[in-house]
Amino acid sequence: MRQTSVNDHGITIYYPDEIGFAFLPCIIKASGSDVASVEATISGNGKSYTYNVEAFAGNCVMDFREFVQAAFDGLTFGSLDYSKESQRSNLGATFNIDVAVKDESGSTLAGTVFTTFYVWGAMRAGETWNGYKRLTWFTHFPFTFGLYVDKANTNILVGYEGAPNKLQVESEVGIVELSAAILPTGARYWDIYDYDGEIKQGTFTNIFDLTFAVITGGKQSLIMRINRDDSEKGIYLRWVDRHGFYRYWLFTQGDESRAISSDTSFIRNNLAEYDDTIFGYLGANGRRQGYSREDTIPLCAPLVDRETFDFLQDLASSPVVDMYLGDGNWQSVTIKAGTYTKTTAELQDFVCNLVINNTQIQQL
């Protein structure tokens, strides 16, 4: 966290660091003998909210994560143009927060204004954000790979099987999705380098509010390896991981199952006609009956290593999953909840179940 102090009133204000996540604590803390309340104005993504929290015994702790999440409301997922070499992702935004510490009369004792880049995601302690990644491009399907860039005209070096090949100058700032269009054709794999050592990354340690400062490596470094896979058959999925980046994988498809269940079914006498109950004629009765249908497809990524298993695990917990239908079209789907066991083996299958959106069925 960052902090500022006002010696005249003995007030200390703690506030989030450079990078934060919308689904983790977003904390402002103020302490001092005369502190009665803290008011914060949170502005981002074209929206602005004001939040006020009262102090107790000269201490005030404010968690404004709901307001950050609200600023992302209306987010359009998957709005990617795969024909562009690069584009700014809407899964991250810079927020301006204006903090005022007040006394009992409502007078401002101290204040600070800061900016934090918030990501639509949630990391866990020990993980590195915007660090080295190993991805796979399935060449018959759309593909992007994401980076966080906080400086315009950042130089990204693309390597062809380890040899420098192309310098990509990135003009966008924020989370940037780069498409497969920048990858030279014909390679078995591509290396992506931070050419000037200016791309920042950060690791969660024991910071209680789970925000952190990011630092540059200061020298040219490898930040990504993209492997090539020319497989054509299977189900291709796209999802948003916990770090706020789009991810992709081509799965082997199993046998589809279709579960049909009864919703409501009953018969009632509407008292309009005579019922011949001896012979079972129920012509005067009303009837209501309905069914629902759920289509499930088992998916498998066979014999993946432990790092790839963790990578695919994010798919199972992502609220945003799309299936590629072809011709640039995607359909929203769901991954069935369940238990995923990561064994101690070096290689293992990753198996999950894909649920197609409920099929509409007639109802009487």
C-alpha positions as CSV (number, residue, x, y, z in Angstrom):
1,M,0.0,0.0,0.0
2,R,0.9,3.6,-0.3
3,Q,0.6,6.1,2.5
4,T,0.6,9.9,3.2
5,S,0.8,11.7,6.5
6,V,-0.5,15.1,7.7
7,N,1.7,16.1,10.7
8,D,-0.6,19.0,11.8
9,H,-3.4,16.6,12.8
10,G,-1.4,13.4,13.2
11,I,-3.4,11.7,10.4
12,T,-2.0,8.9,8.3
13,I,-3.8,7.7,5.2
14,Y,-3.1,4.3,3.6
15,Y,-4.4,3.7,0.1
16,P,-4.1,1.1,-2.8
17,D,-0.9,0.7,-4.7
18,E,-0.4,1.0,-8.5
19,I,-2.3,-2.2,-9.5
20,G,-5.5,-3.6,-8.0
21,F,-8.2,-6.1,-8.8
22,A,-12.0,-5.4,-8.8
23,F,-12.8,-8.6,-6.9
24,L,-10.2,-8.2,-4.2
25,P,-10.2,-5.7,-1.3
26,C,-9.9,-2.1,-2.4
27,I,-9.0,-0.5,0.9
28,I,-8.5,3.0,2.2
29,K,-7.5,3.4,5.8
30,A,-7.2,6.6,7.9
31,S,-6.2,7.0,11.5
32,G,-5.8,10.0,13.8
33,S,-7.3,11.4,17.0
34,D,-9.8,13.7,15.3
35,V,-10.8,11.4,12.4
36,A,-14.6,11.0,12.3
37,S,-15.2,9.8,8.7
38,V,-13.6,9.2,5.3
39,E,-15.3,10.2,2.0
40,A,-14.0,8.9,-1.3
41,T,-15.0,9.8,-4.8
42,I,-14.2,6.8,-7.1
43,S,-14.1,7.7,-10.9
44,G,-13.4,5.3,-13.7
45,N,-14.8,4.0,-17.0
46,G,-16.9,7.1,-17.3
47,K,-18.7,6.6,-14.0
48,S,-18.3,8.3,-10.6
49,Y,-19.4,7.3,-7.2
50,T,-19.1,8.9,-3.7
51,Y,-18.7,6.6,-0.6
52,N,-18.7,7.7,3.0
53,V,-17.7,5.6,6.0
54,E,-17.7,6.6,9.7
55,A,-14.7,6.1,11.9
56,F,-14.5,4.2,15.2
57,A,-12.1,5.4,17.9
58,G,-10.1,7.5,15.4
59,N,-9.7,4.7,12.9
60,C,-11.6,4.3,9.6
61,V,-11.3,1.4,7.1
62,M,-13.1,1.7,3.8
63,D,-13.4,-1.1,1.2
64,F,-14.8,0.3,-2.1
65,R,-14.5,-2.8,-4.3
66,E,-18.3,-2.8,-5.0
67,F,-17.9,0.6,-6.7
68,V,-15.0,-0.6,-8.8
69,Q,-17.1,-3.6,-9.9
70,A,-20.0,-1.3,-10.6
71,A,-17.8,0.8,-12.9
72,F,-17.2,-2.3,-15.0
73,D,-21.0,-3.0,-15.3
74,G,-22.1,-3.2,-18.9
75,L,-18.8,-4.6,-19.9
76,T,-19.0,-6.2,-23.3
77,F,-16.9,-9.4,-23.3
78,G,-15.2,-10.8,-26.3
79,S,-15.4,-7.5,-28.3
80,L,-12.2,-8.3,-30.1
81,D,-11.3,-7.5,-33.7
82,Y,-9.0,-10.3,-34.7
83,S,-8.0,-8.6,-37.9
84,K,-6.1,-5.9,-35.9
85,E,-2.5,-6.4,-34.8
86,S,-3.3,-4.9,-31.4
87,Q,-6.1,-3.3,-29.4
88,R,-6.7,-2.1,-25.9
89,S,-8.7,-4.5,-23.8
90,N,-11.7,-3.2,-21.7
91,L,-10.8,-5.7,-18.9
92,G,-8.7,-3.0,-17.1
93,A,-9.1,0.7,-16.5
94,T,-7.4,3.6,-14.6
95,F,-9.4,4.9,-11.6
96,N,-9.0,8.3,-10.0
97,I,-9.8,8.3,-6.3
98,D,-10.2,11.5,-4.3
99,V,-10.0,10.9,-0.5
100,A,-11.1,13.4,2.2
101,V,-10.7,12.7,5.9
102,K,-13.2,14.7,8.0
103,D,-13.8,15.6,11.6
104,E,-17.1,15.6,13.6
105,S,-18.2,18.9,12.1
106,G,-17.6,17.7,8.5
107,S,-14.5,19.8,8.0
108,T,-11.7,18.3,5.9
109,L,-8.6,17.5,8.0
110,A,-6.6,15.8,5.3
111,G,-6.9,14.4,1.8
112,T,-5.1,12.8,-1.1
113,V,-5.8,12.1,-4.7
114,F,-4.4,9.0,-6.4
115,T,-4.8,6.7,-9.4
116,T,-4.8,2.9,-9.5
117,F,-5.2,0.6,-12.5
118,Y,-7.9,-1.9,-11.7
119,V,-8.3,-5.2,-13.5
120,W,-11.5,-7.2,-13.9
121,G,-10.1,-10.2,-12.1
122,A,-8.8,-11.6,-8.8
123,M,-5.3,-12.9,-8.1
124,R,-4.1,-14.9,-5.2
125,A,-1.0,-14.4,-3.0
126,G,2.2,-15.7,-4.6
127,E,1.1,-15.2,-8.2
128,T,2.9,-12.9,-10.6
129,W,0.8,-10.6,-12.7
130,N,2.0,-9.7,-16.3
131,G,4.9,-12.1,-15.9
132,Y,6.2,-14.9,-18.1
133,K,3.5,-17.0,-19.8
134,R,3.6,-20.1,-22.0
135,L,0.7,-20.1,-24.4
136,T,-0.5,-22.2,-27.5
137,W,-1.8,-20.8,-30.7
138,F,-4.1,-23.2,-32.5
139,T,-3.4,-21.9,-36.0
140,H,-6.8,-22.7,-37.5
141,F,-8.6,-20.5,-34.9
142,P,-8.7,-16.9,-33.7
143,F,-6.0,-16.0,-31.1
144,T,-4.7,-13.1,-29.1
145,F,-2.3,-12.8,-26.2
146,G,-2.4,-10.0,-23.6
147,L,0.1,-7.8,-21.9
148,Y,-0.1,-4.8,-19.5
149,V,1.7,-1.8,-20.9
150,D,1.8,1.5,-19.0
151,K,3.8,3.5,-21.5
152,A,3.0,4.5,-25.1
153,N,5.3,3.3,-27.8
154,T,6.6,0.4,-25.8
155,N,8.9,-1.9,-27.9
156,I,7.9,-5.6,-28.1
157,L,10.3,-7.9,-29.9
158,V,8.9,-11.0,-31.7
159,G,11.3,-13.9,-32.1
160,Y,11.1,-16.6,-34.8
161,E,12.1,-19.9,-33.1
162,G,14.5,-18.0,-30.8
163,A,15.9,-15.6,-33.4
164,P,14.8,-11.9,-33.3
165,N,12.5,-11.2,-36.2
166,K,10.1,-8.3,-35.8
167,L,9.9,-5.2,-33.6
168,Q,6.3,-4.3,-32.6
169,V,5.8,-0.7,-31.3
170,E,2.8,-0.7,-29.1
171,S,1.0,2.7,-29.0
172,E,-1.9,1.6,-26.7
173,V,-1.7,1.9,-22.9
174,G,-3.3,-0.5,-20.4
175,I,-4.1,-4.2,-21.0
176,V,-3.3,-4.8,-24.7
177,E,-4.4,-7.8,-26.7
178,L,-2.1,-8.6,-29.6
179,S,-3.4,-10.9,-32.3
180,A,-1.6,-13.7,-34.2
181,A,-1.2,-11.3,-37.1
182,I,2.1,-10.1,-35.6
183,L,3.5,-13.6,-35.5
184,P,5.8,-14.5,-38.5
185,T,4.4,-17.4,-40.5
186,G,6.0,-20.8,-40.6
187,A,7.6,-21.0,-37.1
188,R,7.2,-23.9,-34.7
189,Y,7.2,-21.4,-31.8
190,W,7.5,-17.7,-31.1
191,D,9.3,-15.9,-28.3
192,I,8.0,-12.5,-27.1
193,Y,10.6,-10.2,-25.6
194,D,10.4,-6.9,-23.6
195,Y,12.9,-5.2,-25.9
196,D,13.7,-2.2,-23.7
197,G,13.1,-3.8,-20.3
198,E,10.2,-1.4,-19.6
199,I,7.2,-3.8,-19.3
200,K,6.2,-4.0,-15.7
201,Q,5.1,-6.9,-13.6
202,G,4.4,-7.5,-9.9
203,T,4.1,-10.4,-7.5
204,F,1.7,-10.6,-4.5
205,T,3.5,-11.1,-1.2
206,N,1.8,-10.6,2.2
207,I,0.1,-7.2,1.4
208,F,-3.2,-7.3,3.2
209,D,-5.2,-5.4,0.6
210,L,-3.8,-7.4,-2.3
211,T,-2.7,-4.4,-4.4
212,F,0.9,-4.1,-5.4
213,A,3.5,-1.9,-7.2
214,V,4.9,-3.1,-10.5
215,I,8.5,-2.8,-11.5
216,T,10.4,-3.2,-14.8
217,G,13.2,-5.7,-15.3
218,G,15.5,-2.9,-16.6
219,K,16.8,-5.1,-19.4
220,Q,15.7,-7.1,-22.4
221,S,13.9,-10.2,-21.2
222,L,11.7,-13.1,-22.4
223,I,8.1,-12.5,-21.3
224,M,6.2,-15.1,-23.3
225,R,6.6,-18.4,-25.3
226,I,3.9,-19.2,-27.8
227,N,3.8,-22.7,-29.2
228,R,2.2,-23.7,-32.5
229,D,-0.5,-26.4,-32.9
230,D,-2.0,-27.1,-36.3
231,S,-4.9,-29.3,-34.9
232,E,-8.2,-28.6,-36.8
233,K,-10.8,-30.7,-34.9
234,G,-12.3,-30.2,-31.5
235,I,-14.1,-27.6,-29.5
236,Y,-12.3,-24.2,-29.3
237,L,-13.0,-22.2,-26.2
238,R,-12.2,-18.6,-25.1
239,W,-12.3,-17.4,-21.5
240,V,-11.2,-14.6,-19.2
241,D,-8.8,-15.7,-16.6
242,R,-8.3,-14.4,-13.1
243,H,-5.6,-12.0,-14.3
244,G,-7.9,-10.2,-16.7
245,F,-6.6,-11.7,-20.0
246,Y,-8.3,-13.7,-22.7
247,R,-7.2,-17.3,-23.0
248,Y,-7.8,-20.0,-25.6
249,W,-7.6,-23.8,-26.0
250,L,-8.8,-26.5,-28.4
251,F,-10.3,-29.5,-26.6
252,T,-11.0,-33.0,-27.7
253,Q,-14.7,-33.6,-27.7
254,G,-16.5,-36.6,-26.1
255,D,-20.0,-38.0,-26.6
256,E,-22.7,-35.5,-26.1
257,S,-25.4,-36.2,-23.5
258,R,-28.9,-34.6,-23.4
259,A,-30.7,-34.6,-20.1
260,I,-34.5,-34.0,-20.3
261,S,-36.3,-33.3,-17.0
262,S,-39.9,-32.5,-16.2
263,D,-40.6,-29.0,-15.0
264,T,-44.3,-29.0,-14.0
265,S,-47.0,-31.5,-14.7
266,F,-50.5,-31.6,-13.2
267,I,-54.2,-32.1,-14.2
268,R,-57.1,-30.1,-12.8
269,N,-60.9,-30.3,-13.2
270,N,-62.1,-27.0,-14.6
271,L,-65.7,-27.8,-13.6
272,A,-66.9,-27.0,-17.1
273,E,-67.9,-30.4,-18.4
274,Y,-68.8,-33.9,-17.0
275,D,-65.9,-36.3,-16.4
276,D,-66.6,-40.0,-16.9
277,T,-64.1,-41.2,-14.3
278,I,-65.3,-44.8,-14.7
279,F,-64.0,-45.1,-18.2
280,G,-61.1,-42.6,-17.7
281,Y,-62.4,-39.8,-19.9
282,L,-61.0,-36.5,-18.6
283,G,-62.2,-34.2,-21.4
284,A,-63.2,-31.5,-19.0
285,N,-59.8,-31.2,-17.3
286,G,-57.2,-28.6,-17.9
287,R,-53.5,-29.7,-18.2
288,R,-50.1,-28.0,-17.8
289,Q,-46.9,-29.8,-18.6
290,G,-43.4,-28.6,-19.3
291,Y,-39.9,-30.0,-19.8
292,S,-36.4,-28.6,-19.8
293,R,-33.3,-29.9,-21.7
294,E,-29.6,-29.6,-20.9
295,D,-27.0,-30.6,-23.4
296,T,-23.6,-31.5,-21.9
297,I,-20.3,-32.3,-23.8
298,P,-17.3,-33.7,-22.0
299,L,-14.0,-32.1,-23.0
300,C,-10.5,-33.3,-22.6
301,A,-7.0,-31.8,-23.0
302,P,-4.9,-35.0,-23.0
303,L,-1.6,-35.4,-21.2
304,V,-0.9,-31.8,-20.3
305,D,1.9,-30.8,-17.9
306,R,1.3,-29.3,-14.5
307,E,1.7,-25.7,-15.6
308,T,-0.8,-26.2,-18.4
309,F,-3.2,-27.9,-16.0
310,D,-3.2,-24.8,-13.8
311,F,-3.7,-22.6,-16.9
312,L,-6.8,-24.6,-17.9
313,Q,-8.1,-24.7,-14.3
314,D,-9.0,-21.0,-14.7
315,L,-11.5,-22.1,-17.4
316,A,-13.5,-24.0,-14.9
317,S,-14.0,-21.0,-12.6
318,S,-14.3,-18.3,-15.3
319,P,-17.8,-16.6,-15.5
320,V,-17.0,-15.7,-19.1
321,V,-16.6,-18.7,-21.5
322,D,-17.3,-18.7,-25.3
323,M,-17.3,-21.5,-27.8
324,Y,-16.1,-20.8,-31.4
325,L,-18.8,-21.6,-34.0
326,G,-16.8,-20.6,-37.1
327,D,-16.8,-17.6,-39.4
328,G,-15.9,-15.2,-36.6
329,N,-19.0,-16.2,-34.4
330,W,-18.9,-17.2,-30.7
331,Q,-21.5,-18.6,-28.4
332,S,-21.6,-18.1,-24.7
333,V,-21.4,-21.4,-22.8
334,T,-20.9,-22.7,-19.2
335,I,-18.4,-25.1,-17.7
336,K,-20.1,-27.4,-15.2
337,A,-19.1,-27.0,-11.6
338,G,-17.2,-29.9,-10.1
339,T,-14.0,-31.1,-8.4
340,Y,-10.8,-31.1,-10.4
341,T,-7.9,-33.2,-9.0
342,K,-4.3,-32.2,-9.8
343,T,-2.2,-35.3,-9.3
344,T,1.5,-35.5,-8.7
345,A,2.1,-37.0,-12.1
346,E,4.1,-34.9,-14.6
347,L,1.4,-35.4,-17.3
348,Q,-2.3,-35.8,-16.8
349,D,-5.6,-35.3,-18.7
350,F,-7.6,-32.2,-17.9
351,V,-11.3,-33.1,-18.2
352,C,-14.3,-30.8,-17.8
353,N,-17.9,-30.7,-19.0
354,L,-19.3,-28.1,-21.3
355,V,-23.0,-27.1,-20.8
356,I,-24.7,-25.6,-23.9
357,N,-27.3,-23.0,-23.1
358,N,-30.6,-24.5,-22.2
359,T,-32.7,-25.6,-25.2
360,Q,-36.1,-24.1,-25.3
361,I,-39.0,-26.7,-25.4
362,Q,-42.7,-26.2,-25.9
363,Q,-45.0,-26.1,-22.8
364,L,-48.6,-27.0,-22.5
